[in-house]
Amino acid sequence: MTFQEIAAIIIVLSPGIAAAIAGLGQRFLGDKGSMAITTVLVVSAAVLAGLLFFGQVFGHHPEGGAHAHTIVLSRWFDVGTFVVDWAIRLDSLSITMLFVVTSVSALVHVYSIGYMADDPHRARFFAYLSLFTFAMLMLVTADNFIQLFFGWEGVGLASYLLIGFWYKKPSANDAAIKAFVVNRVGDFGFALGIMALVYMIQPFAGVDYAAMGIHHFSSVGFDTVFNVIVNNAPVLVGGSGAPVAIQDVAFDFLGIHVWGLEVAGVLLFIGAMGKSAQFFLHTWLPDAMEGPTPVSALIHAATMVTAGVFLVCRCSYIYEHTVVAANMITIIGAVTCFFAATVGLAQNDIKRVVAYSTCSQLGYMFFAAGVGAYEAAMFHLFTHAFFKALLFLSAGSVIHGMHHEQDMRNMGGLRKKMPLTWAMMLIGTLALTGVGIPAVDGLHLGFAGFFSKDAIIESAFASHDAYAPLAFWLSIGAAFLTSFYSWRLMFMTFEGKTRADHHTYDHAHDPPMVMAVPLILLSVGAVLAGLVFYDAMVDHHEAAFWGSAIYNAPDNHVLHERHEVPLWVLLAPAICWISGLIFAVIFYLLAPQIPRKMARNGGPMHSFLSHKWYFDEIYKFVFVKGTALLGDLFWKIGDKKIIDGLGPDGMTGLTKASAGGLSKLHTGYIFHYAFVVLISAVIFVAFVMFGQGR
Amino acid sequence: MDFLADINNAIPEAALAGFGLVGLLLGAIGGDRTAGLIRLLAAVALVAASVLTAYQFQHPGAADGIAAFASATSPDGLYRVTMFTLFAKTVTYALAALALLMSGGFLKTSQMERYEYPLLIVFGSLGAGLMLSANDLMTLYVGIETLSLSSYVLAAFRRDSLKSAEAGLKYFVLGALASGLLLYGSSLIYGFTGGTAYAVIAAAPISVGLTFGLVFVVCGLSFKASAAPFHIWTPDVYEGAPAPVVAFFSTAPKIAAVALLAHVMFVTFGPHEEAWRQIISIISAASMLIGAFGALMQNSIKRILAYSSISNVGFALIGVAAGVGNGAASVLVYMTLYVIATLGMFGGVLALRRGGRAIDNVSDLNGLVKQKPGMALGLLVLIFSVAGIPPAAGFWGKLQVFQAGLQADMTWLVLVGALSSVVSLGYYLRLVWAMFMKPSAGELDKTDISIGIIVLVTSLLMFPILTVTIQMLLETAARASGG
């Protein structure tokens, strides 16, 4: 085994071991022991993952950086063509994710030692955090859809447990259930997508699959599925009939003639929509902020919510051969990025602003993937993880310093009280809004978000996809809004005269060292992640770096064509963030009475935004109330009246009545008994005579 | 025919009769002081009879189908041993012995320790053996009356108890009525076929008179087996009679009566199957339903037992209705499993006492598991077996009769059976509920060791670990039915 393989196994398994030890043995270990064990194991995993990642980017492997291979740990299923391994697939995609997940997770572990210092259930918290990390690593290292689904559900579980960590708060419980239920909708689509693949991809005996690089045919294995699609290999749909080339597979569904790959692609994307809180399925993410802030940073900003993006990039082999599914990704992503940004304008809870910002940024990643720039999507995922975790943890330290005050209307003037937090938040904001120097050759400088976001916007412009222009314009608008609400957050929290009560304000303070160090490390990432990895991930060396992990169709040159966009496209994002900043300065520094008046007057626009486009209300009316109504109908009429009435209740009534009647037969009088015996004999005789007479 | 050879075929019954007479002499001389001794000896005699029958069963060459005691009217012999009846007799004698053994404690505490008691059981068992071995309606009648007369006395054995006396009287009067029906039927048959021997009846062509006689005979036999609608005496008699007598009634004579009904249908009226099949299936269905529904509203454990036995006779009759080829083995399997489980279950329940008084209400079982966890667990297995819940052994019995019913295309009867199984769970589970879920109803007296042993042994037999025994039972029953 090479160093790479050993390291990968340790990285994946150590958080799992940590979770098991801390989760099962917290009584013996105590709080300190559990915290120490989980943190040490996850930090060491992060160090190893860092080595792997930097080796992958800068190293010179004889096979090249793109060399992908799979470590099989053991077999899970082996039923016909349904062959599933527990495996670790190592390629640039998974190694990038390994690094992102473990490093953010390690920093969040350390940060939580400070943040959760007063919580009586710290051991449980850390066990959940490690469990989440383990599940996420299983997800990103899967070499088949089933292990991916395992990790997918695992992170969903951990997310549920952590959102509801303060289970005594009813709102936390509600939020946890909401997250779980909304994710179920998406997961339903995901599972159906996997089933669609299994249904379609069945081997045909006359085809030499080994020649396509498929050594062991498995309907859910990435190697098999992707190689079959790329080679347009013939398959037996449903395991019978004549073989059909996979890209020509079509079947009738609900009377509609559909292409097989489109169906699978759309269904898989519905799964991604749920996990990544995209438009229609986004409602759970803002509520998930009920969980402790480190959780929001780790799960609901940096890692879990990006699993959907990872899935789409992993399935680039599928989406490069679809039109409808890819367009759907573009539209949903673009709409989400704009929609979430507008809602972010009117939120007053500091965490919710950041949450909607996350939602919006995920939209960027999705439409990037939709227009074919998977590399740009992954690059933005990578940089976003650092600056969004930084923003969340900074928000956490504001909340920590303000004694769990989250409403920005009760803040202000905190810059003097917590200068370090302010500095960190500022770096996060600069990275998020994409501050940098565009359009000047040789002076390509900027914060992380500048590189990745601009790459996405340029790709959207350069793409020839039908809906790419929509995505481009919406993303330009969103960039402006992002800048506005980010600076609004900065100004409302840190500038001006304080609106906090003086007791809280006097005691506001910067976080302790154990929380500050992760912030500083993340800020390094937020500053440098774009500059350092731009070249490898989306520029000159991207093909060598991603290799076979991401597939681009032969006619997909988005990443190259984006260099040939007109100058105004390059300048547009910069103009956006500058104008957003200017508006924020006017509204929140120079004339703070304007927005206050707007909020008080509560115009239709304001209430539309502060009610998040009325999504929760519509969903409540249609789904919750509708389901309740339907349930009521089935319960009161269907079940109680019809089923119970005719079934159990009617039966028991009949049974009791007949039992009572039978009891009455037993009068105790001997002549009654004798009568029964004789009359029965007579009846039998009559019966037999009648029967024989026929 | 050589008298010694004849007696050889009837050796178990001869032994019982001999012991009965000797015991009577002993009791007459020694009085009630010898009651304990006689009880022990009677049990030994019954076990010996059971072993002898089993020996005959194991050596079929010497016994199978051999008739004995030929007479002028019955050239084929008045007495005949077949594999089917040997099997039934073995179980009957063994269960009578067990029922006798476990009654000791009860008899002592309720001042019923008299020497007549074991002797009546011996004579009753002798009657059961005789009626099973009959090859002629006359022998059949003598056997039935021997059993019935002993039973009447046993039901009224607690003379000073009004209820017991009433039970005895009711049983006697109604029993006499049933005997009348049986005799009337027999005389009709004699009149229309010219003989009382089974072989003569079987050979006779079907006629209105024969059918009439057949129906009356079925009515009389159904009364003995307490099959509906001739079950009407059962709940009252069971409620009034002393507990050990009820345990005896519901086991040894029960399997004998059902086996007899099956035997008479299969052998005597074998060629006239069309004439009795409908009747038997109606009786079967009525018994299952009445047994299942009737017990639901009862609070007395003895009455519940009565209905349970009515219902279970109905299940066994599915096997009879299915005909000799399909159902003979299933009848034996079903009844054997049922009587073993019943002996343990109701023997155990009825032996429980509180403050010296036998319990008889379902609520008296409340919280049994806290006081006697072993007993409660054993009873649980037994109740499950009687109710036919897998994996307890009773399930296999039910499966057998249902399969027989399906093979004979009597799906409706099997459906009725399934329905009544479900309904009867209503009262079986009520017992379980009382034992395991209710708070305790007060301190119970110490139980007799013999009861403990019976419950342990029977529940072990009914426990699914011993599926080997089930397999053995199935094979043996199949052999008994000529399979």
Interface residues (C-beta under 8 A of the other chain):
Chain A: T655 K656 S658 A659 G660 L662 S663 L665 H666 G668 I670 Y673 A674 V676 V677 L678 S680 A681 F684 V685 F687 V688 M689 G691 Q692
Chain B: L169 K170 V173 L174 L177 A178 L181 V208 T211 F212 L214 V215 F216 V218 C219 F223 P229 F230 I232 W233 P235 D236 A275 Q278 I279 I282 I290 F293 G294 A295 L296 M297 Q298 V423 G426
